[in-house]
Amino acid sequence: MTDSRSRRRGSRALSYRNYRLFLSGAIVSNSGVWVQMIALAFVIEDLTGKGTWVGLAAMMQTLPAVGLGMVGGALADRFPRRIMLMFTNSSQALVALGFAAMWFSGVDRPLAYIALGVVNGCVNGIQLPAWQAFVSELVPRKALLNAVTLNSAQFNASRAVGPAVGGLVLAFGGPGWAFLVNSLSYMPAVLALALIRVPRLAAGTDGRPNLFTDAVAAVRYTASHAGIRRAVLIAGVIAFLGQPIIHLVVIFAQDVFRVGELKYGILAAASGVGAVLNTPLVISWGSRAPRSLLVGLAWPVYGLALLGFALSPNYWLAVVALAVVGASHIVTASTLNTVIQLQVTEELRGKVLALYLMTLLAGLPLGAQLQGALADLIGPRIAVGGAGALLAATALWWVLSGRTRVLNLG
């Protein structure tokens, strides 16, 4: 009977048609994003042979989203989020077609690919706050925790599926076909959004968004709520020290382990596989265990697993270490997102989530640029291993000092 209740809790959000549509479209489109991500990293590394360029490409794809994040949050609180998401998904499909056209036409300048990546980052900055906030419109509050966890699970499932598919496409078709696969992957997402029918939870605001006022409101609200404030800070630290490995895997694949496209895809998929394997445990325990306990266990393991990956003497041990990284990541990501979703008021949901996402989106590319440059100077093992050690030490200090307890509020 207990197992039956646990299964019902684990699938609560899936009992709602709108959420099922959203989740099915999301996993296909996000898998395509990962296909494109590893293809673009492969192109940049192949054209330049430099970790600094790989880090630069990651930074230039992501930083525009930081600058436009508050715009996206303000728009998400003023206009129908479903319509916004249909527009942004369609736009990203066109960007992917642009990447494919560049490759097939023989463009071999890395700056050209980086420039189109900037365009993609701009669209992503508008989309992400609406994407996160839209979840609250699809399920009632009693199912929100489960919906957020499943949303994190689908994102991490795409991290498993996308790179594996990308590795196969790179091996047998090349980057151009990988970009085309991503473009086609947006079609199910747009169709699913077209079929969803939801009432708006927050009334729209007439007039043009005042970005300064919106940013100040989001910062003040976040600063005055300890649980949200700590969740944002922790997410930023993890993004800066831990998540850059997403982009730097290609350096380990080609320069450390010296494997081909297929094994590169497997290595890139490993963290997603670990996240998927750990998802049932997160769903089962996520609504019962204190959120401070979940983060307090997963965060230090995240850093230690990253250190283990950097020091792995062979390829397959590195795959296992990245799987542990992914398993830890889904715990921290879904828990921190849930803290914010449960503690924020609906009227500020889009803007506060935008601030949270801007922190993530700033930390990841800056960390990737720094670690990529250090990889060129002192070697990728030392650069990434040092980041993992610092991440674990920071986590232990926060946990032992009791700073994570406020995550249980709300």
C-alpha positions as CSV (number, residue, x, y, z in Angstrom):
1,M,0.0,0.0,0.0
2,T,2.9,2.3,0.8
3,D,4.5,1.6,-2.6
4,S,1.1,2.3,-4.3
5,R,0.8,5.7,-2.6
6,S,4.4,6.5,-3.5
7,R,3.7,5.7,-7.1
8,R,0.6,7.9,-7.1
9,R,2.6,10.8,-5.6
10,G,5.3,10.3,-8.1
11,S,2.9,10.5,-11.1
12,R,0.5,13.1,-9.6
13,A,1.3,15.8,-12.2
14,L,0.9,13.4,-15.0
15,S,-2.8,13.0,-14.2
16,Y,-3.3,16.4,-15.8
17,R,-3.6,16.5,-19.6
18,N,-2.0,19.9,-20.0
19,Y,1.1,18.8,-18.1
20,R,1.4,15.6,-20.1
21,L,1.3,17.5,-23.4
22,F,3.9,20.0,-22.0
23,L,6.2,17.3,-20.8
24,S,6.1,15.2,-24.0
25,G,6.9,18.2,-26.2
26,A,9.6,19.4,-23.8
27,I,11.6,16.2,-23.8
28,V,11.7,16.0,-27.6
29,S,12.8,19.6,-28.0
30,N,15.3,19.6,-25.2
31,S,16.9,16.4,-26.5
32,G,17.3,18.3,-29.8
33,V,19.0,21.2,-27.9
34,W,21.6,18.8,-26.6
35,V,22.2,17.3,-30.0
36,Q,22.9,20.8,-31.2
37,M,25.0,21.7,-28.2
38,I,27.5,18.8,-28.6
39,A,27.6,19.4,-32.3
40,L,28.4,23.1,-31.9
41,A,31.1,22.3,-29.3
42,F,32.5,19.7,-31.7
43,V,32.6,22.2,-34.6
44,I,34.3,24.9,-32.5
45,E,36.9,22.5,-31.1
46,D,37.5,21.0,-34.6
47,L,38.0,24.4,-36.2
48,T,40.2,25.8,-33.4
49,G,41.6,23.0,-31.3
50,K,41.5,25.3,-28.2
51,G,39.6,25.0,-25.0
52,T,39.5,28.8,-24.7
53,W,37.4,28.9,-27.9
54,V,35.0,26.2,-26.6
55,G,34.5,28.2,-23.4
56,L,34.0,31.4,-25.4
57,A,31.4,29.7,-27.6
58,A,29.6,28.5,-24.4
59,M,29.8,32.0,-22.9
60,M,28.5,33.8,-26.0
61,Q,25.5,31.5,-26.3
62,T,24.5,32.0,-22.7
63,L,25.4,35.6,-21.7
64,P,22.7,37.2,-24.0
65,A,20.2,35.2,-22.0
66,V,21.5,36.8,-18.8
67,G,20.9,40.3,-20.3
68,L,17.5,39.5,-21.6
69,G,16.4,37.3,-18.7
70,M,14.6,40.1,-16.9
71,V,12.9,41.1,-20.1
72,G,11.6,37.5,-20.4
73,G,10.5,37.5,-16.8
74,A,8.6,40.8,-17.2
75,L,6.9,39.6,-20.4
76,A,6.0,36.2,-18.8
77,D,4.1,38.1,-16.0
78,R,2.3,40.3,-18.5
79,F,1.4,38.2,-21.5
80,P,0.2,34.6,-22.1
81,R,3.1,32.3,-21.5
82,R,1.8,29.7,-23.9
83,I,1.9,32.1,-26.8
84,M,5.4,33.3,-25.9
85,L,6.7,29.7,-25.8
86,M,5.2,28.9,-29.2
87,F,7.0,32.0,-30.7
88,T,10.3,31.3,-29.0
89,N,10.3,27.6,-30.0
90,S,9.6,28.4,-33.6
91,S,12.4,31.0,-33.6
92,Q,14.9,28.5,-32.2
93,A,14.0,26.0,-34.9
94,L,14.9,28.7,-37.5
95,V,18.2,29.3,-35.7
96,A,19.0,25.6,-35.9
97,L,18.3,25.7,-39.6
98,G,20.7,28.6,-39.9
99,F,23.5,26.5,-38.3
100,A,22.8,23.6,-40.7
101,A,22.9,26.0,-43.7
102,M,26.3,27.4,-42.5
103,W,27.8,24.0,-42.2
104,F,26.5,22.6,-45.5
105,S,27.7,25.7,-47.3
106,G,31.2,25.2,-46.0
107,V,31.5,28.1,-43.5
108,D,34.7,27.4,-41.5
109,R,35.0,30.5,-39.3
110,P,34.3,29.9,-35.6
111,L,33.1,33.5,-35.1
112,A,30.3,32.9,-37.6
113,Y,28.9,30.0,-35.5
114,I,29.4,31.9,-32.3
115,A,27.5,34.9,-33.7
116,L,24.5,32.7,-34.5
117,G,24.9,31.2,-31.0
118,V,24.4,34.7,-29.7
119,V,21.1,35.0,-31.5
120,N,20.0,31.7,-30.0
121,G,21.0,32.9,-26.6
122,C,18.8,36.0,-27.0
123,V,15.8,33.9,-27.9
124,N,16.6,31.6,-25.0
125,G,16.7,34.5,-22.5
126,I,13.1,35.5,-23.5
127,Q,11.9,31.9,-23.3
128,L,13.4,30.5,-20.1
129,P,11.4,32.5,-17.5
130,A,8.2,31.8,-19.3
131,W,9.0,28.1,-19.5
132,Q,9.7,27.8,-15.8
133,A,6.7,29.9,-14.8
134,F,4.3,28.1,-17.2
135,V,4.5,25.0,-15.0
136,S,2.4,26.6,-12.3
137,E,-0.4,27.1,-14.8
138,L,-0.5,23.4,-15.8
139,V,-1.2,21.8,-12.4
140,P,-2.7,22.9,-9.0
141,R,-0.5,23.8,-6.1
142,K,-0.8,20.4,-4.5
143,A,1.0,18.8,-7.6
144,L,3.5,21.6,-8.1
145,L,6.4,19.9,-6.3
146,N,5.9,16.8,-8.4
147,A,5.5,18.8,-11.6
148,V,8.8,20.7,-11.0
149,T,10.6,17.5,-10.2
150,L,9.3,15.8,-13.4
151,N,10.2,18.9,-15.4
152,S,13.8,18.7,-14.1
153,A,13.7,14.9,-14.8
154,Q,12.7,15.5,-18.4
155,F,15.4,18.1,-18.9
156,N,18.0,15.6,-17.5
157,A,16.5,12.7,-19.6
158,S,17.1,14.9,-22.6
159,R,20.7,15.2,-21.4
160,A,20.9,11.4,-21.7
161,V,19.1,11.0,-25.0
162,G,20.3,14.1,-26.8
163,P,24.1,13.7,-26.5
164,A,23.8,9.9,-27.3
165,V,21.8,10.7,-30.5
166,G,24.1,13.6,-31.2
167,G,27.1,11.3,-31.0
168,L,25.5,8.9,-33.5
169,V,24.5,11.7,-35.9
170,L,28.0,13.2,-35.7
171,A,29.6,9.9,-36.4
172,F,27.4,8.9,-39.4
173,G,26.1,12.2,-40.7
174,G,28.2,15.1,-39.4
175,P,27.3,18.4,-37.7
176,G,25.0,19.6,-40.4
177,W,22.6,16.8,-39.8
178,A,22.8,17.2,-36.1
179,F,21.6,20.8,-36.5
180,L,18.8,19.7,-38.7
181,V,17.7,17.1,-36.1
182,N,17.5,19.9,-33.5
183,S,15.4,22.1,-35.9
184,L,12.9,19.3,-36.4
185,S,12.7,18.5,-32.6
186,Y,10.8,21.8,-32.0
187,M,7.8,20.7,-34.0
188,P,6.3,18.4,-31.3
189,A,6.8,21.2,-28.7
190,V,5.0,23.8,-30.7
191,L,2.2,21.3,-31.5
192,A,1.9,20.4,-27.8
193,L,1.7,24.1,-26.8
194,A,-1.0,24.7,-29.4
195,L,-3.1,21.9,-27.9
196,I,-2.8,23.2,-24.3
197,R,-5.7,25.2,-22.9
198,V,-5.1,27.0,-19.5
199,P,-6.5,30.0,-17.6
200,R,-4.1,32.7,-16.6
201,L,-3.2,32.7,-12.9
202,A,-1.8,36.2,-12.9
203,A,-3.6,39.2,-14.5
204,G,-1.7,40.8,-17.3
205,T,-0.4,44.4,-16.8
206,D,-1.0,47.0,-19.5
207,G,1.7,49.0,-20.9
208,R,5.4,48.6,-21.6
209,P,7.5,46.7,-19.1
210,N,9.7,48.9,-16.9
211,L,12.8,46.7,-16.7
212,F,14.5,48.7,-13.9
213,T,11.4,48.6,-11.7
214,D,10.9,44.9,-12.4
215,A,14.5,44.1,-11.7
216,V,14.4,46.0,-8.4
217,A,11.2,44.3,-7.4
218,A,12.7,40.9,-8.1
219,V,15.9,41.6,-6.2
220,R,14.1,43.1,-3.2
221,Y,11.7,40.2,-3.0
222,T,14.5,37.6,-3.3
223,A,16.7,39.4,-0.8
224,S,13.8,39.6,1.8
225,H,13.0,35.9,1.5
226,A,15.9,33.8,3.0
227,G,14.9,30.5,1.4
228,I,14.7,32.0,-2.1
229,R,17.9,34.0,-1.6
230,R,19.9,30.9,-0.5
231,A,18.5,28.8,-3.3
232,V,19.6,31.4,-5.9
233,L,23.1,31.7,-4.3
234,I,23.6,27.9,-4.2
235,A,22.4,27.6,-7.8
236,G,24.9,30.2,-8.9
237,V,27.9,28.5,-7.2
238,I,26.9,25.1,-8.8
239,A,26.5,26.8,-12.2
240,F,29.9,28.4,-12.0
241,L,31.9,25.5,-10.7
242,G,30.0,22.4,-11.7
243,Q,28.0,22.9,-14.8
244,P,30.8,24.1,-17.2
245,I,31.7,20.4,-17.6
246,I,28.7,20.2,-20.0
247,H,30.7,22.2,-22.5
248,L,34.2,21.0,-21.6
249,V,33.5,17.3,-22.1
250,V,34.6,17.7,-25.7
251,I,38.1,18.6,-24.5
252,F,38.4,15.5,-22.4
253,A,37.0,13.3,-25.2
254,Q,39.5,14.6,-27.8
255,D,42.6,15.6,-25.8
256,V,42.5,13.4,-22.7
257,F,40.8,10.1,-23.6
258,R,41.3,10.6,-27.4
259,V,38.0,8.9,-28.5
260,G,35.9,9.4,-31.5
261,E,32.5,11.1,-32.0
262,L,30.4,8.1,-30.8
263,K,32.3,7.8,-27.5
264,Y,32.2,11.6,-27.1
265,G,28.4,11.3,-27.3
266,I,28.3,8.6,-24.7
267,L,30.5,10.7,-22.4
268,A,28.4,13.8,-22.9
269,A,25.2,11.7,-22.2
270,A,26.6,10.1,-19.0
271,S,25.4,12.9,-16.7
272,G,22.0,12.7,-18.2
273,V,21.8,9.0,-17.7
274,G,22.8,9.4,-14.1
275,A,20.1,12.0,-13.6
276,V,17.4,9.7,-15.2
277,L,18.4,6.8,-13.0
278,N,18.2,8.9,-9.9
279,T,14.8,10.5,-10.9
280,P,12.6,7.8,-9.2
281,L,14.4,8.3,-5.9
282,V,14.0,12.1,-6.2
283,I,10.3,11.8,-7.0
284,S,9.8,9.3,-4.1
285,W,11.7,11.2,-1.4
286,G,11.4,14.7,-2.7
287,S,8.1,15.5,-1.1
288,R,8.9,13.8,2.2
289,A,12.6,14.5,3.0
290,P,13.6,18.1,4.1
291,R,14.9,20.1,1.2
292,S,17.9,21.1,3.2
293,L,18.8,17.4,3.6
294,L,18.5,16.7,-0.1
295,V,20.7,19.6,-1.1
296,G,23.1,18.9,1.9
297,L,23.7,15.4,0.6
298,A,23.7,16.0,-3.1
299,W,25.8,19.2,-3.3
300,P,29.1,17.8,-1.8
301,V,28.7,14.6,-3.8
302,Y,28.4,16.7,-6.9
303,G,31.8,18.3,-6.3
304,L,33.5,15.0,-5.3
305,A,32.2,13.3,-8.4
306,L,33.4,16.1,-10.6
307,L,36.8,15.8,-9.0
308,G,36.7,12.0,-9.6
309,F,35.9,12.6,-13.3
310,A,38.9,14.9,-13.7
311,L,41.2,12.4,-12.1
312,S,39.8,9.3,-13.8
313,P,42.6,7.2,-15.2
314,N,40.5,5.8,-18.1
315,Y,37.4,6.6,-20.2
316,W,34.8,4.3,-18.6
317,L,35.6,5.4,-15.0
318,A,35.1,9.0,-16.3
319,V,31.7,7.9,-17.7
320,V,30.7,6.5,-14.3
321,A,31.9,9.7,-12.5
322,L,29.8,11.9,-14.8
323,A,26.8,9.7,-14.2
324,V,27.2,10.5,-10.4
325,V,27.5,14.2,-11.3
326,G,24.2,13.9,-13.1
327,A,22.5,12.0,-10.3
328,S,23.6,14.7,-7.9
329,H,22.6,17.5,-10.3
330,I,19.0,16.4,-10.6
331,V,18.6,16.5,-6.8
332,T,20.0,20.0,-6.4
333,A,18.3,21.4,-9.5
334,S,14.8,20.1,-8.8
335,T,15.0,20.9,-5.1
336,L,16.3,24.5,-5.5
337,N,13.7,25.2,-8.3
338,T,11.0,23.8,-6.0
339,V,12.1,26.1,-3.1
340,I,11.5,29.1,-5.3
341,Q,8.3,27.9,-6.9
342,L,6.7,27.2,-3.5
343,Q,7.9,30.4,-1.8
344,V,7.3,33.0,-4.5
345,T,4.1,34.9,-5.0
346,E,2.3,34.4,-8.4
347,E,2.5,38.1,-9.4
348,L,6.3,38.0,-9.2
349,R,6.9,34.4,-10.3
350,G,8.2,35.2,-13.7
351,K,10.5,38.0,-12.6
352,V,12.0,36.0,-9.6
353,L,12.4,33.0,-11.7
354,A,14.1,35.2,-14.3
355,L,16.6,36.4,-11.6
356,Y,17.2,32.8,-10.6
357,L,17.8,31.8,-14.2
358,M,20.0,34.8,-14.9
359,T,22.2,33.6,-12.0
360,L,22.5,30.2,-13.6
361,L,23.1,31.6,-17.0
362,A,25.8,33.9,-15.9
363,G,27.6,31.4,-13.8
364,L,27.8,28.6,-16.4
365,P,29.4,30.6,-19.3
366,L,31.8,32.5,-17.0
367,G,32.8,29.2,-15.4
368,A,33.2,27.6,-18.8
369,Q,35.3,30.4,-20.1
370,L,37.6,30.4,-17.0
371,Q,37.9,26.6,-16.9
372,G,38.4,26.4,-20.6
373,A,41.3,29.0,-20.5
374,L,42.8,27.2,-17.5
375,A,42.6,23.9,-19.4
376,D,44.8,25.4,-22.1
377,L,47.3,26.8,-19.5
378,I,47.5,24.0,-16.9
379,G,45.6,21.1,-18.4
380,P,41.9,20.1,-18.3
381,R,42.4,17.6,-15.4
382,I,43.7,20.2,-13.0
383,A,41.3,22.9,-14.2
384,V,38.1,20.8,-13.8
385,G,39.4,18.9,-10.7
386,G,40.2,22.1,-8.9
387,A,36.6,23.3,-9.6
388,G,35.2,20.0,-8.3
389,A,37.3,20.3,-5.1
390,L,36.2,23.9,-4.5
391,L,32.6,23.0,-5.1
392,A,32.7,20.2,-2.5
393,A,34.5,22.4,0.0
394,T,32.0,25.2,-0.4
395,A,29.1,22.7,0.0
396,L,30.5,21.2,3.2
397,W,31.0,24.7,4.7
398,W,27.4,25.8,3.9
399,V,25.9,22.5,5.1
400,L,27.9,22.2,8.3
401,S,27.2,25.9,9.2
402,G,23.4,25.4,8.9
403,R,23.0,27.8,6.0
404,T,20.8,25.4,4.0
405,R,18.1,25.1,6.7
406,V,16.1,28.0,5.3
407,L,15.4,25.9,2.2
408,N,12.7,24.1,4.2
409,L,10.6,27.2,4.5
410,G,7.3,27.5,2.5
